[in-house]
Amino acid sequence: MFSLENEKELDIAWCPGCGNFGILNILKKALEEMEEITPNNFVLVSGIGQAAKIPHYFKNNAFNGLHGRTLPVAFAIKATNPDLYVVAESGDGDMYGEGGNHFIHNMRRNINITNIVHDNRVYGLTKGQASPTSQQGMVTPVQVNGVILNPFNPIAVAIANGATFVARAFVGDMQNTKEIIKKAIRHNGYALIDLFQPCVTFNKINTYAWFNEHTYKLGEDYDPSDKMQALQIAFQEDKIPLGIIYEEKGKPTFEEQLTIYKQNKDPLFKRSIDLNKLESFINSMR
């Protein structure tokens, strides 16, 4: 059973009203409802930033890594112990900016992890400069004349680059977001959730009210298996769709294709080392 640390004994390092509080509670509730997951078979991996503090408030396995290096750590954990449920979570700057190269290539591998990106469209830890998803014209302490770059479109990139589960959610819709997280974790393959999370201190444009006004839920008749339709949906800007935008089932994951697991499903740490074979291999390379 998952539970939050005793909040009265912790200094939770977010501003009052920060969307991270909602994500923390939603993730906790999702995990509590998934009987197959325990603190022992679950790992939270994060990078640097306000979003990356979430593992500090859970009692389970966790790895808090370097800026932009969340996904390679999550990849290594899953590849060496496929029995674990692995969630990589961090902010839009950490994942799409510093970690952009890892973002692209881990979805190509289809490693079986869930990637939750706290998308507040700003760098909330380092005083509010523009992030990859900041909208054009947004004035920040660094972009004093407004952002001139096109915002990064993680949904379109993920669909085009082979991600097998691509979703978008809003922390203000707790029930829908919780169900998306549960489905993403149970999906066999790389799952991206671009999760809108207002920064109440540094982003005065993309507020809770703004997201409520500029988003809508995909209908029950929407077919997430239609890749071309999903790409069209990914480019909608005036009204941004929430829900599972694309899902491909049955594609082999990275770890399922590794020769090392073809005949022996044991994680690497449970295997003994044959020193004679290792020595023979090293000598053969000379």
C-alpha positions as CSV (number, residue, x, y, z in Angstrom):
1,M,0.0,0.0,0.0
2,F,1.3,3.4,-0.9
3,S,1.1,6.4,1.4
4,L,2.5,9.9,1.6
5,E,5.0,10.7,4.2
6,N,3.6,12.5,7.2
7,E,3.2,16.0,5.7
8,K,3.3,17.7,9.1
9,E,6.8,16.5,9.6
10,L,8.0,17.5,6.1
11,D,8.9,20.8,4.5
12,I,7.2,20.4,1.1
13,A,9.2,22.7,-1.1
14,W,6.4,24.1,-3.4
15,C,4.6,27.4,-3.4
16,P,1.0,27.4,-2.0
17,G,-1.3,26.6,-4.9
18,C,1.4,24.9,-7.0
19,G,0.0,22.2,-9.4
20,N,2.6,19.8,-8.1
21,F,0.5,19.2,-4.9
22,G,-2.3,17.9,-7.1
23,I,0.0,15.7,-9.1
24,L,1.4,14.3,-5.9
25,N,-2.0,13.4,-4.6
26,I,-3.3,12.1,-7.9
27,L,-0.3,9.8,-8.3
28,K,-0.7,8.5,-4.8
29,K,-4.4,7.7,-5.3
30,A,-3.6,6.0,-8.7
31,L,-1.0,3.8,-7.1
32,E,-3.2,3.0,-4.1
33,E,-5.9,1.6,-6.5
34,M,-3.4,-0.6,-8.4
35,E,-3.2,-3.8,-6.4
36,E,-0.3,-5.2,-8.5
37,I,2.0,-2.4,-7.3
38,T,3.8,-2.2,-4.0
39,P,6.5,0.0,-2.7
40,N,9.0,-2.8,-3.3
41,N,8.2,-3.4,-7.0
42,F,7.8,0.3,-7.9
43,V,10.5,2.9,-8.7
44,L,10.1,6.7,-9.1
45,V,12.9,8.3,-11.0
46,S,13.3,12.1,-11.3
47,G,15.7,14.7,-12.4
48,I,16.2,18.3,-11.2
49,G,13.5,20.9,-10.6
50,Q,10.3,21.5,-8.6
51,A,8.6,18.5,-10.3
52,A,11.5,16.3,-9.5
53,K,10.9,16.6,-5.7
54,I,7.9,14.3,-5.8
55,P,9.9,11.1,-4.9
56,H,10.9,12.8,-1.7
57,Y,7.3,12.5,-0.4
58,F,6.8,8.8,-1.1
59,K,7.9,5.7,0.8
60,N,9.2,3.5,-2.0
61,N,12.3,3.0,-4.2
62,A,13.4,6.2,-5.8
63,F,16.3,7.8,-7.7
64,N,16.8,11.6,-7.9
65,G,19.3,12.2,-10.7
66,L,20.9,14.9,-12.7
67,H,19.2,17.7,-14.8
68,G,17.9,16.1,-18.0
69,R,19.1,12.6,-17.1
70,T,15.9,11.1,-15.7
71,L,15.2,8.8,-18.6
72,P,18.6,7.1,-19.0
73,V,18.4,6.1,-15.3
74,A,14.8,4.8,-15.7
75,F,15.9,3.0,-18.8
76,A,18.8,1.3,-17.0
77,I,16.6,0.3,-14.0
78,K,14.0,-1.3,-16.3
79,A,16.5,-3.0,-18.6
80,T,18.3,-4.7,-15.7
81,N,15.2,-5.6,-13.7
82,P,12.1,-5.9,-16.0
83,D,10.0,-7.0,-13.0
84,L,9.8,-3.4,-11.7
85,Y,7.2,-0.8,-12.5
86,V,9.2,2.3,-13.4
87,V,7.9,5.9,-13.5
88,A,10.1,8.7,-14.7
89,E,8.8,12.1,-13.7
90,S,10.1,15.6,-14.0
91,G,9.3,19.0,-15.5
92,D,9.0,20.2,-19.1
93,G,12.4,21.9,-19.0
94,D,14.1,18.8,-17.6
95,M,12.5,16.3,-20.0
96,Y,12.1,18.3,-23.2
97,G,15.0,20.8,-22.8
98,E,18.1,19.3,-21.1
99,G,16.7,15.8,-21.5
100,G,15.4,16.2,-25.0
101,N,17.8,13.8,-26.7
102,H,16.9,11.1,-24.1
103,F,13.2,11.8,-24.6
104,I,13.5,11.1,-28.3
105,H,15.6,7.9,-28.2
106,N,13.9,6.2,-25.3
107,M,10.5,6.3,-27.0
108,R,12.3,4.8,-30.1
109,R,13.4,1.9,-27.9
110,N,9.9,1.4,-26.5
111,I,11.3,0.8,-23.0
112,N,8.4,-0.3,-20.8
113,I,8.3,2.8,-18.5
114,T,5.8,5.6,-17.8
115,N,7.1,9.1,-18.4
116,I,5.1,11.8,-16.6
117,V,6.1,15.3,-17.5
118,H,4.9,18.2,-15.3
119,D,4.2,20.8,-18.0
120,N,3.8,24.3,-16.5
121,R,5.3,26.0,-19.6
122,V,8.1,27.7,-17.5
123,Y,11.2,26.9,-15.5
124,G,9.7,27.1,-12.0
125,L,12.8,26.4,-10.0
126,T,15.2,28.8,-11.6
127,K,13.1,32.0,-11.4
128,G,10.7,31.7,-14.4
129,Q,12.6,31.8,-17.6
130,A,10.9,30.3,-20.7
131,S,10.9,26.5,-21.1
132,P,10.6,24.6,-24.3
133,T,6.8,24.6,-24.1
134,S,6.4,28.4,-23.3
135,Q,4.1,30.1,-25.7
136,Q,5.3,32.7,-28.1
137,G,5.1,36.3,-26.8
138,M,5.3,35.3,-23.1
139,V,7.4,37.8,-21.2
140,T,9.8,36.4,-18.6
141,P,12.7,37.8,-16.5
142,V,15.0,36.5,-19.2
143,Q,12.8,36.9,-22.4
144,V,12.0,40.5,-21.6
145,N,10.7,41.2,-25.1
146,G,8.7,38.0,-25.2
147,V,9.4,34.4,-26.3
148,I,10.2,34.3,-30.0
149,L,10.6,30.5,-30.5
150,N,7.9,28.1,-31.5
151,P,6.9,26.0,-28.5
152,F,8.0,22.4,-28.5
153,N,5.1,19.9,-29.3
154,P,5.8,16.8,-27.2
155,I,2.6,15.0,-28.3
156,A,3.4,15.3,-32.1
157,V,7.0,14.4,-31.5
158,A,6.1,11.3,-29.5
159,I,3.5,10.0,-31.9
160,A,5.8,10.5,-34.9
161,N,8.8,9.0,-33.2
162,G,7.2,5.7,-32.1
163,A,5.8,6.2,-28.6
164,T,3.2,3.5,-28.0
165,F,1.1,5.5,-25.5
166,V,0.7,9.2,-25.7
167,A,-1.6,11.2,-23.5
168,R,-2.3,14.7,-22.2
169,A,-3.9,15.5,-18.8
170,F,-4.6,18.5,-16.6
171,V,-4.1,18.4,-12.8
172,G,-7.4,20.3,-12.4
173,D,-9.2,17.2,-13.6
174,M,-8.2,14.8,-10.9
175,Q,-10.4,11.8,-11.8
176,N,-9.5,11.8,-15.5
177,T,-5.8,12.3,-14.8
178,K,-5.8,9.5,-12.3
179,E,-7.3,7.0,-14.8
180,I,-4.9,8.1,-17.5
181,I,-1.9,7.4,-15.1
182,K,-3.2,4.0,-14.2
183,K,-3.7,3.1,-17.9
184,A,-0.2,4.4,-18.7
185,I,1.5,2.3,-16.0
186,R,-0.4,-0.8,-17.2
187,H,0.5,-0.1,-20.8
188,N,3.2,-2.5,-22.1
189,G,5.7,0.0,-23.7
190,Y,6.8,3.6,-23.4
191,A,4.0,5.8,-22.1
192,L,4.1,9.6,-22.1
193,I,1.8,11.8,-20.1
194,D,2.2,15.5,-20.8
195,L,0.5,16.8,-17.6
196,F,-0.5,20.4,-17.4
197,Q,0.4,21.8,-14.0
198,P,0.1,25.6,-13.4
199,C,3.0,27.5,-11.9
200,V,1.2,30.1,-9.7
201,T,4.4,32.1,-9.1
202,F,6.1,32.6,-12.4
203,N,3.5,31.8,-15.1
204,K,0.6,34.3,-14.9
205,I,-0.7,33.3,-18.4
206,N,-1.3,29.5,-18.1
207,T,-3.3,29.5,-14.9
208,Y,-5.9,27.0,-13.7
209,A,-8.6,29.2,-15.3
210,W,-6.6,29.3,-18.6
211,F,-6.3,25.6,-18.8
212,N,-9.9,25.1,-18.0
213,E,-10.9,27.4,-20.8
214,H,-8.4,26.1,-23.4
215,T,-8.7,22.4,-23.0
216,Y,-11.4,19.8,-23.7
217,K,-11.8,16.0,-23.1
218,L,-11.6,13.7,-26.1
219,G,-15.0,11.9,-26.5
220,E,-15.7,8.2,-25.9
221,D,-16.0,7.8,-29.7
222,Y,-12.4,8.9,-30.3
223,D,-10.2,6.1,-31.6
224,P,-6.6,6.4,-30.1
225,S,-5.3,3.7,-32.4
226,D,-5.6,5.9,-35.5
227,K,-2.2,7.4,-35.8
228,M,-2.9,10.0,-38.5
229,Q,-5.9,11.2,-36.6
230,A,-3.8,11.4,-33.5
231,L,-1.2,13.5,-35.3
232,Q,-4.0,15.9,-36.4
233,I,-5.2,16.1,-32.8
234,A,-1.7,16.8,-31.6
235,F,-1.5,20.1,-33.5
236,Q,-4.7,21.6,-32.1
237,E,-3.9,24.8,-30.3
238,D,-7.0,26.9,-29.6
239,K,-8.6,24.0,-27.7
240,I,-6.1,21.5,-26.4
241,P,-7.3,17.8,-26.2
242,L,-7.0,15.9,-23.0
243,G,-7.0,12.1,-22.8
244,I,-5.3,9.2,-24.5
245,I,-4.4,10.6,-27.8
246,Y,-2.5,7.7,-29.3
247,E,-2.1,4.0,-28.2
248,E,-0.4,1.2,-30.1
249,K,-0.8,-2.3,-28.5
250,G,1.3,-5.3,-29.2
251,K,4.6,-3.7,-30.2
252,P,7.5,-5.5,-28.5
253,T,9.3,-3.6,-25.8
254,F,13.0,-3.1,-25.6
255,E,13.5,-5.6,-22.8
256,E,11.3,-8.2,-24.4
257,Q,13.7,-8.2,-27.4
258,L,16.9,-8.6,-25.4
259,T,18.6,-11.9,-25.9
260,I,19.6,-12.1,-22.2
261,Y,15.9,-12.6,-21.3
262,K,14.9,-15.0,-24.0
263,Q,15.6,-18.1,-22.0
264,N,16.1,-16.7,-18.5
265,K,13.6,-14.1,-17.1
266,D,15.6,-13.5,-13.9
267,P,16.7,-9.9,-13.4
268,L,20.4,-9.4,-13.6
269,F,21.0,-8.9,-9.9
270,K,19.6,-12.4,-9.2
271,R,22.1,-14.1,-11.5
272,S,25.5,-15.5,-10.5
273,I,28.7,-14.4,-12.4
274,D,30.8,-17.2,-14.1
275,L,34.2,-15.7,-13.6
276,N,35.8,-18.3,-16.0
277,K,33.5,-17.2,-18.8
278,L,34.1,-13.6,-18.0
279,E,37.9,-14.1,-18.1
280,S,37.7,-16.0,-21.3
281,F,35.6,-13.2,-22.9
282,I,38.1,-10.5,-21.8
283,N,41.0,-12.5,-23.1
284,S,39.3,-13.0,-26.5
285,M,39.2,-9.2,-26.9
286,R,43.0,-8.8,-26.7
